[in-house]
Amino acid sequence: MSFGFGKDFRITVFGESHGNGIGVVAEGVPAGFPINSNEIQQALDRRRPGGNLSSARKEPDRIQLLSGITEGKANGGPITMMVENRDVDSSWYRKNEHIPRPGHSDYAAYIKYGGFNEWLGGGFFSGRMTAAFVMGGAVAQMILRAKGVRVLAHLIQLGSVKSNAEISDSWIEENAPKSPVWCADSGESLKMVEELERVMAEKDSLGGTVECRAIGLPAGIGEPLFDSIESVLSHGVFSIPAVKGIEFGDGFRLCGMKGSDANDGFVLKEGKVTFLTNHAGGVLGGITDGMPLIMRVAFKPTPSIGKEQHSIDLEKMEETAISVEGRHDPCIAIRAVPVVESVVAICLADLMIRAQKIGRVEVK
């Protein structure tokens, strides 16, 4: 089964968690555009787990370029990429085939697909599918960089530990990858690790919040009403497993502010229109206003936990208890940082190419 989003730059993903592999088809890349396969591999490497704070499943994720690139440049056809599933262990799932895991898609998928859903590892509902997002996102990042746009993200909350520090873009780029939890605030990063280790010892999990920024976006990107910048980004981001919320700029905090405080006043700087503040997060009326686009994404706690939970044996139609074994991230939000970057990049590349085609924005 395959899924996709986007119009002028579109990705379609395919594969399953415990199948032969995971792949992506990227369409809309201009013929002749240079594609650096090493950058795609580096993006996959950023997503791979590491240390004791992530899943013990260690997939090598070596990219295979199947079509669309000739001698390092897009040839105008669909760019098809995939990674193989090499480190698969389906034993626990086979023993618990008829018992849906609380917090997972197991039961809903069982009903929707009449019991024919792929249940090994969650099938295409698994976080494993985000490897495809990252491959497509790496191509989108190349397109955006050619337009002077950078997309970067970091973890700002893990469980009860939250970073409130004012952190620069360059600090995020340099320091978030050094943190075991992708938090650019080194002091809070240590506290996040300590809290997660405590919860892991209890066979439980935590959620978290990822902040993402897009720097260098020109004003005028977005197609209101239904393809506004927020609509398209929300559609894409909610395709990431475990996402439960999204806000732009000051988001829900705006509900407690006065209009005089929430409005971003205009000012001239070196003869150009800009703003005194950025409470709107770089978006007005569903269109970019030239300020940095800032958004935050909420991830629920990993539902696969070792603690005993209530469930039902759907074959016997009896209540039962379940303790999920296997290899799962204790906090999905950690590895989701490069995934959020990738999905945001895909959406922005699509909207920028669309704006160029209708002649509103010059894109080199």
Summary of the structure (lengths in Angstrom):
residues: 364
radius of gyration: 21.1
end to end distance: 35.4
largest distance: 72.9
contacts: 1183
relative contact order: 0.17
helix: 34%
strand: 24%
